[in-house]
């Protein structure tokens, strides 16, 4: 077949003769669009995907690690008015060769949600979309994290740009202005990034873990997989590789080089990464420096799995005997770390220490027993009420980055070693002393407020919290009047405190471990529906903003006749009013009467509006409980 053969996104495409590079720049795509519609087939060399199909499966040309669902584009539920545009938008994204298939899948999901909203609003073309319509849609996403909202805005912006380039030139200047990043949004994104940073692994835990794993790795009487996972975690801790990178390492990857005029030998390991590389299935080869213990771990893995590799005809370094999938997944690697930690829990010091290591992954051993998630041999020495605490694999990467910076290694070399695209990313891993100082200052100020009774906190777990505080003070034989600093210092170590939007999270430690999964944590925190979230009257402005956002959402759903959505959002609003706003407003009134309006406004200027308009606001929100 005549045409232009071109590899884009690791896929072979055969374009018609009139094809030129302007097609891929989103300038003159109409010609190729018309050709594809005429032959009803995507111009891929291998495989067959028809343009008219509602499901496009790119799984055969993507990485093995990419889940099938993320390489399948489903247009089934898209209104006919937008379906063709979305299909060509997806194709153009692939041809641009900037994003991987799984990223385009996510982008497409956001656009599908947006056009569904337009269809439900009886809008069947982007030409009829106003800035107000876009804003109403984005307002419905206000409960999401700032980076998620930004993702929606970027995707919508891209879709409008695509439509204007390839269909009809439209005036969307005001929409573009609204979708662009604002200063306020930039600050919110920065705050979220700071809040979501992975914490490092403390010295004591890491020392115990590596000492134990090193002994297991060197013990020829230990099982092959126990030695293997021990070596793998050691390698992870010493190289800081990402989980996918380390699990993909093949044998014969360890190299050496003579340094210092040939007097010393340095070792490094070659590995492949897809970071910073365009397209699916494309890699670049990079190196990582190897310490002595890392070399031992690598050599152990090569040796103990030699027969296993031959049996399954694999060249991978890590091929555990019981693995169902190779290369092993991140979840499988985490489970293996939990297993080996359970087997040697007391030696590592990872049992019933969630107060000590609040930022680890905590699992109740009773639940592991119920789910049969772990072999019974690992659980026989524990009670159902025990808890195991282990670092997440990525935390080893954070720890290594901090170690290198703290040892004085120039940031340029740390960036190269971590394979970061920019030095800003590397700095993002660094847990600066001033960041820790800010967290410490917040924790101590909150704890002082609790201990002295200077202000009251509110929340479902308040009574339990105060009981724990009073128990600690009683057992410590300290006096609040004379030993306040010592009490606060002890309590903040025992009950870690972190700032959250609209409250103060005191979730780890003696109160209870958070029962919310990582995936839903932001949602629970966003609406205060978490028993670990405490709050006070000076946060009333934040929770009132959530209240007004919900009012807008309810009004919109009422206008569209979405009864279930109205009921759901109304329940959220009543929860916010009952659990947050009413208690905060009533506490504000008490504080104002006790300390005076001037004092409250000077100390908490953000709530001056609520001091001045107390009666009106209280009456307004109270009405929702009647």
HUPE-V85186 format. One record per backbone hydrogen bond with DSSP energy under -1.0 kcal/mol. CO is the residue of the C=O (numbers start at 1). NH is the residue of the N-H. If there is no record, write none. Layout:
[[CO | NH] [CO | NH]]
This chain:
[[4 | 15] [6 | 13] [8 | 11] [11 | 8] [12 | 45] [13 | 6] [15 | 4] [16 | 19] [20 | 23] [22 | 27] [23 | 26] [29 | 33] [30 | 34] [31 | 35] [32 | 36] [33 | 37] [34 | 38] [35 | 39] [36 | 40] [42 | 44] [43 | 14] [49 | 42] [50 | 53] [54 | 75] [56 | 73] [58 | 61] [59 | 62] [63 | 66] [67 | 70] [68 | 71] [71 | 58] [73 | 56] [75 | 78] [79 | 82] [79 | 83] [82 | 86] [83 | 87] [84 | 88] [85 | 89] [86 | 90] [87 | 91] [88 | 92] [89 | 93] [90 | 94] [91 | 95] [92 | 96] [100 | 104] [101 | 105] [102 | 106] [103 | 107] [104 | 108] [105 | 109] [106 | 110] [107 | 111] [108 | 112] [109 | 113] [110 | 114] [111 | 115] [112 | 116] [113 | 117] [114 | 118] [115 | 119] [116 | 120] [117 | 121] [118 | 123] [119 | 122] [125 | 128] [126 | 129] [130 | 134] [131 | 135] [132 | 136] [133 | 137] [134 | 138] [135 | 139] [136 | 140] [138 | 141] [139 | 142] [141 | 144] [145 | 149] [146 | 150] [147 | 151] [148 | 152] [149 | 153] [150 | 154] [151 | 155] [152 | 156] [153 | 157] [154 | 158] [155 | 159] [156 | 160] [157 | 161] [158 | 162] [159 | 163] [160 | 164] [161 | 165] [162 | 166] [163 | 167] [170 | 172] [172 | 176] [173 | 177] [174 | 178] [175 | 179] [176 | 180] [182 | 186] [183 | 187] [184 | 188] [185 | 189] [186 | 190] [187 | 191] [188 | 192] [189 | 193] [190 | 194] [191 | 195] [192 | 196] [202 | 206] [203 | 207] [204 | 208] [205 | 209] [206 | 210] [207 | 211] [208 | 212] [209 | 213] [210 | 214] [211 | 215] [212 | 216] [213 | 217] [214 | 218] [219 | 222] [223 | 227] [224 | 228] [225 | 229] [226 | 230] [227 | 231] [228 | 232] [229 | 233] [230 | 234] [231 | 235] [232 | 236] [233 | 237] [234 | 238] [235 | 239] [236 | 240] [242 | 246] [243 | 247] [244 | 248] [249 | 317] [253 | 270] [255 | 268] [257 | 266] [259 | 264] [260 | 263] [264 | 259] [266 | 257] [267 | 290] [268 | 255] [269 | 288] [271 | 286] [273 | 284] [274 | 277] [284 | 273] [286 | 271] [288 | 269] [291 | 295] [292 | 296] [293 | 297] [294 | 298] [295 | 299] [296 | 300] [297 | 301] [298 | 302] [299 | 303] [300 | 304] [301 | 305] [303 | 306] [305 | 309] [306 | 310] [307 | 311] [308 | 312] [309 | 313] [309 | 314] [315 | 251] [320 | 323] [329 | 333] [330 | 334] [331 | 335] [332 | 336] [333 | 337] [334 | 338] [335 | 339] [336 | 340] [337 | 341] [338 | 342] [339 | 343] [340 | 344] [342 | 345] [344 | 348] [345 | 349] [345 | 350] [350 | 389] [353 | 357] [357 | 360] [361 | 390] [363 | 388] [364 | 368] [365 | 369] [366 | 370] [367 | 371] [368 | 373] [375 | 378] [376 | 380] [379 | 382] [383 | 386] [384 | 366] [386 | 365] [387 | 352] [388 | 363] [390 | 361] [392 | 395] [393 | 396] [394 | 398] [395 | 399] [396 | 400] [397 | 401] [398 | 402] [399 | 403] [400 | 404] [401 | 405] [402 | 406] [403 | 407] [404 | 409] [405 | 408] [410 | 414] [411 | 415] [412 | 416] [413 | 417] [414 | 418] [415 | 420] [422 | 426] [423 | 427] [424 | 428] [426 | 429] [430 | 432] [432 | 436] [433 | 437] [434 | 438] [435 | 439] [436 | 440] [437 | 441] [438 | 442] [439 | 443] [440 | 444] [441 | 445] [442 | 446] [443 | 447] [444 | 448] [445 | 449] [446 | 450] [447 | 451] [448 | 452] [449 | 453] [458 | 535] [459 | 462] [461 | 465] [462 | 466] [463 | 467] [464 | 468] [465 | 469] [466 | 470] [467 | 471] [468 | 472] [469 | 473] [470 | 474] [471 | 475] [472 | 476] [473 | 478] [479 | 483] [483 | 487] [484 | 488] [485 | 489] [486 | 490] [487 | 491] [488 | 492] [489 | 493] [490 | 494] [491 | 495] [498 | 505] [500 | 503] [503 | 500] [504 | 534] [505 | 498] [517 | 521] [520 | 524] [521 | 525] [522 | 526] [523 | 527] [524 | 529] [525 | 528] [528 | 530] [530 | 533] [532 | 506] [534 | 504] [535 | 458] [536 | 539] [537 | 540] [539 | 543] [540 | 544] [541 | 545] [542 | 546] [543 | 547] [544 | 548] [545 | 549] [546 | 550] [547 | 551] [548 | 552] [549 | 553] [550 | 554] [551 | 555] [552 | 556] [553 | 557] [554 | 558] [555 | 559] [556 | 560] [557 | 562] [561 | 563] [562 | 566] [563 | 567] [564 | 568] [565 | 569] [566 | 570] [567 | 571] [568 | 572] [569 | 573] [570 | 574] [571 | 575] [572 | 576] [573 | 577] [574 | 578] [575 | 579] [576 | 580] [576 | 581] [577 | 582] [580 | 584] [581 | 585] [582 | 586] [583 | 587] [584 | 588] [585 | 589] [586 | 590] [587 | 591] [588 | 592] [589 | 593] [590 | 594] [591 | 595] [592 | 596] [596 | 600] [597 | 601] [598 | 602] [599 | 603] [600 | 604] [604 | 607] [605 | 608] [607 | 611] [608 | 612] [609 | 613] [613 | 617] [614 | 618] [615 | 619] [616 | 620] [617 | 621] [618 | 622] [619 | 623] [621 | 624] [622 | 625] [623 | 626]]
